[in-house]
Amino acid sequence: MTSTTTPAAPRTPAVRNVNVSQCVAESLRLEMERDERVLVLGEDVGLQGGVFGSTRGLQKAFGRDRVRDTPISEMAFTGAAVGLAMEGYRPVVEVMFVDFIGVCLEQVYNAAAKIRYMTGGRVGMPMVIKTAGGCIGSAAQHSQCLWGTFAHLPGLQVVAPSSPYDSKGLMAAAVRSDDPVVFIEHKGLLLQKAGTFTHGAEVPREAYTVPLGQASVVRPGSDLTLVTLSATVGESLLAAQDLTAEGVEVEVIDLRSVVPLDLDTVCASVARTGRLLVVDEDYLGFGLSGEIITGVLEHLGPQALRQVARHGTPDVPVPAARSLEEAVVPRRASIAQAVRAMGAAA
């Protein structure tokens, strides 16, 4: 007899190289399968699957009751999400661009942020405000980051992922959190194609979480500590790569979260390098860069720092012309120049 062997079915890879919007949609799907209290509501999140595709397929999988398209009324549907969270649901409300949150800010900083405190913890607020920020050539009213604004308001957690891997894991952690989370995706990262990311490109199929408030050292170095988040992590990694040829080894730290803020990881790095550069696409004035520098000085003392600097978007509206936007927003070349100005090779 002649034996035959049936060829094995091709194995599904444990990890994939996918983009940010796919990762966010997958994370939401897995969390909705895990917990029927998770709901999604916002403009065009259902039939269209979100303006960036980060809620794609959810309405088809879970129906219109759990994935609901809303009118253009941010105050109304954000308020509805606050009420749902008070009743024990876990709503994910999408405000299309972070610039539009001003329309519903009352519900964000007076309701979502304060209700747990004002009720002595008796009423929960497990709510995610999912939105998109960052510069992609969309002018002054559509190009802001604003994570510093939300970090200033007590009661909110603020998350800004920099990679597909972190986007999936941080979204899962945000949905499971019992405190309200402002989850700021970067428009540039949402539009970036799979296979072009500098880090965090390989994403497991199964559900996992990335802890809120835990920074990541995405590139080790000995000459200078560069602290950043969101899309400028990738830009900083490219700048660090350029500087290696000049004999400068930059350690790049991705904060991942603005609140909670992981100063321990930052301080441990600065204690070794003695130099700190904070790179922030948000506005410089009264913002994240000043908070980090002050926190490091308070924890380590001024004697631990040989040099300190910050590089961010100046306090001007983001220009409409792409060339002018590139002149004010931190990018690869300007980040490298900021490091050179500190004389890190000396």
DAPERA-V395943 format. One record per residue. N is the residue number from 1. RES is the residue in one letter. D_FIRST is the distance of its C-alpha to the first C-alpha in Angstrom with 2 decimals. Layout:
BEGIN
N|RES|D_FIRST ; N|RES|D_FIRST
END
This chain:
BEGIN
1|M|0.00 ; 2|T|3.73 ; 3|S|6.26 ; 4|T|9.57 ; 5|T|12.94 ; 6|T|15.86 ; 7|P|18.85 ; 8|A|21.66 ; 9|A|24.69 ; 10|P|27.59 ; 11|R|29.95 ; 12|T|33.45 ; 13|P|35.88 ; 14|A|38.10 ; 15|V|41.13 ; 16|R|42.19 ; 17|N|44.92 ; 18|V|46.94 ; 19|N|50.61 ; 20|V|53.33 ; 21|S|53.62 ; 22|Q|49.90 ; 23|C|50.24 ; 24|V|53.29 ; 25|A|51.74 ; 26|E|48.60 ; 27|S|50.80 ; 28|L|52.85 ; 29|R|49.81 ; 30|L|48.43 ; 31|E|51.88 ; 32|M|52.34 ; 33|E|49.04 ; 34|R|50.15 ; 35|D|53.69 ; 36|E|54.84 ; 37|R|58.39 ; 38|V|57.60 ; 39|L|59.05 ; 40|V|59.59 ; 41|L|62.63 ; 42|G|64.42 ; 43|E|65.01 ; 44|D|61.93 ; 45|V|59.47 ; 46|G|57.70 ; 47|L|57.02 ; 48|Q|57.41 ; 49|G|55.69 ; 50|G|58.63 ; 51|V|60.52 ; 52|F|58.19 ; 53|G|55.04 ; 54|S|55.07 ; 55|T|54.83 ; 56|R|52.25 ; 57|G|50.08 ; 58|L|51.97 ; 59|Q|53.87 ; 60|K|50.77 ; 61|A|49.01 ; 62|F|52.00 ; 63|G|54.43 ; 64|R|58.03 ; 65|D|59.47 ; 66|R|57.82 ; 67|V|57.94 ; 68|R|61.25 ; 69|D|62.88 ; 70|T|66.59 ; 71|P|69.75 ; 72|I|71.30 ; 73|S|73.18 ; 74|E|72.23 ; 75|M|74.92 ; 76|A|73.71 ; 77|F|69.98 ; 78|T|70.49 ; 79|G|72.94 ; 80|A|70.45 ; 81|A|67.91 ; 82|V|70.55 ; 83|G|71.09 ; 84|L|67.37 ; 85|A|67.10 ; 86|M|70.10 ; 87|E|68.32 ; 88|G|65.22 ; 89|Y|62.98 ; 90|R|61.59 ; 91|P|62.51 ; 92|V|61.52 ; 93|V|64.20 ; 94|E|63.86 ; 95|V|67.03 ; 96|M|65.89 ; 97|F|67.94 ; 98|V|69.68 ; 99|D|72.89 ; 100|F|73.03 ; 101|I|73.17 ; 102|G|76.94 ; 103|V|76.93 ; 104|C|75.56 ; 105|L|76.79 ; 106|E|78.80 ; 107|Q|75.64 ; 108|V|73.98 ; 109|Y|76.72 ; 110|N|78.90 ; 111|A|76.31 ; 112|A|72.82 ; 113|A|74.16 ; 114|K|76.88 ; 115|I|75.84 ; 116|R|74.08 ; 117|Y|77.14 ; 118|M|79.68 ; 119|T|78.04 ; 120|G|77.75 ; 121|G|73.97 ; 122|R|73.86 ; 123|V|72.48 ; 124|G|69.36 ; 125|M|68.66 ; 126|P|64.86 ; 127|M|65.06 ; 128|V|63.65 ; 129|I|65.67 ; 130|K|63.18 ; 131|T|64.82 ; 132|A|64.61 ; 133|G|67.10 ; 134|G|67.54 ; 135|C|68.64 ; 136|I|66.82 ; 137|G|69.85 ; 138|S|70.91 ; 139|A|74.57 ; 140|A|76.74 ; 141|Q|75.70 ; 142|H|71.92 ; 143|S|71.38 ; 144|Q|72.40 ; 145|C|70.43 ; 146|L|72.88 ; 147|W|70.97 ; 148|G|74.23 ; 149|T|75.99 ; 150|F|73.65 ; 151|A|73.59 ; 152|H|77.37 ; 153|L|77.10 ; 154|P|76.58 ; 155|G|73.86 ; 156|L|71.20 ; 157|Q|68.14 ; 158|V|67.48 ; 159|V|64.11 ; 160|A|63.33 ; 161|P|59.77 ; 162|S|58.98 ; 163|S|55.20 ; 164|P|52.20 ; 165|Y|51.10 ; 166|D|54.58 ; 167|S|55.10 ; 168|K|52.21 ; 169|G|53.08 ; 170|L|56.82 ; 171|M|56.53 ; 172|A|54.58 ; 173|A|57.25 ; 174|A|59.99 ; 175|V|58.63 ; 176|R|58.38 ; 177|S|61.87 ; 178|D|64.67 ; 179|D|67.16 ; 180|P|67.55 ; 181|V|65.77 ; 182|V|66.71 ; 183|F|63.47 ; 184|I|64.43 ; 185|E|61.65 ; 186|H|62.66 ; 187|K|62.63 ; 188|G|61.67 ; 189|L|58.62 ; 190|L|57.62 ; 191|L|57.69 ; 192|Q|55.92 ; 193|K|52.44 ; 194|A|49.37 ; 195|G|48.75 ; 196|T|52.47 ; 197|F|53.51 ; 198|T|54.90 ; 199|H|53.52 ; 200|G|51.69 ; 201|A|49.24 ; 202|E|46.01 ; 203|V|45.97 ; 204|P|43.66 ; 205|R|42.28 ; 206|E|43.41 ; 207|A|47.03 ; 208|Y|49.28 ; 209|T|53.00 ; 210|V|55.24 ; 211|P|58.39 ; 212|L|61.61 ; 213|G|64.20 ; 214|Q|61.93 ; 215|A|62.38 ; 216|S|59.80 ; 217|V|60.43 ; 218|V|58.33 ; 219|R|59.56 ; 220|P|61.15 ; 221|G|64.29 ; 222|S|67.36 ; 223|D|70.22 ; 224|L|70.61 ; 225|T|69.28 ; 226|L|68.57 ; 227|V|68.23 ; 228|T|67.04 ; 229|L|64.77 ; 230|S|62.98 ; 231|A|62.62 ; 232|T|64.89 ; 233|V|62.34 ; 234|G|60.25 ; 235|E|63.42 ; 236|S|64.52 ; 237|L|61.24 ; 238|L|61.62 ; 239|A|65.25 ; 240|A|64.31 ; 241|Q|61.81 ; 242|D|64.64 ; 243|L|66.99 ; 244|T|64.67 ; 245|A|65.55 ; 246|E|69.19 ; 247|G|68.60 ; 248|V|68.71 ; 249|E|66.02 ; 250|V|66.27 ; 251|E|64.78 ; 252|V|63.79 ; 253|I|63.83 ; 254|D|62.52 ; 255|L|64.57 ; 256|R|62.19 ; 257|S|64.85 ; 258|V|68.59 ; 259|V|69.16 ; 260|P|68.23 ; 261|L|69.14 ; 262|D|67.46 ; 263|L|70.40 ; 264|D|69.00 ; 265|T|66.27 ; 266|V|68.85 ; 267|C|71.41 ; 268|A|68.98 ; 269|S|68.23 ; 270|V|71.88 ; 271|A|72.95 ; 272|R|70.84 ; 273|T|71.59 ; 274|G|75.18 ; 275|R|74.85 ; 276|L|73.93 ; 277|L|73.31 ; 278|V|72.53 ; 279|V|71.02 ; 280|D|71.27 ; 281|E|70.79 ; 282|D|73.04 ; 283|Y|76.80 ; 284|L|78.43 ; 285|G|81.51 ; 286|F|81.42 ; 287|G|77.65 ; 288|L|74.61 ; 289|S|75.52 ; 290|G|78.88 ; 291|E|77.37 ; 292|I|74.84 ; 293|I|77.45 ; 294|T|79.91 ; 295|G|77.32 ; 296|V|76.34 ; 297|L|80.03 ; 298|E|80.69 ; 299|H|77.80 ; 300|L|78.14 ; 301|G|81.75 ; 302|P|83.06 ; 303|Q|82.86 ; 304|A|79.03 ; 305|L|79.06 ; 306|R|80.15 ; 307|Q|79.46 ; 308|V|78.54 ; 309|A|78.09 ; 310|R|76.58 ; 311|H|75.25 ; 312|G|74.86 ; 313|T|75.89 ; 314|P|79.71 ; 315|D|81.63 ; 316|V|81.65 ; 317|P|79.78 ; 318|V|76.63 ; 319|P|77.63 ; 320|A|76.10 ; 321|A|75.72 ; 322|R|72.45 ; 323|S|74.28 ; 324|L|76.76 ; 325|E|74.07 ; 326|E|72.39 ; 327|A|75.80 ; 328|V|76.23 ; 329|V|72.74 ; 330|P|71.12 ; 331|R|68.41 ; 332|R|66.74 ; 333|A|69.69 ; 334|S|72.40 ; 335|I|70.56 ; 336|A|70.24 ; 337|Q|73.93 ; 338|A|74.87 ; 339|V|73.16 ; 340|R|74.93 ; 341|A|78.24 ; 342|M|77.79 ; 343|G|77.55 ; 344|A|74.46 ; 345|A|73.96 ; 346|A|77.40
END
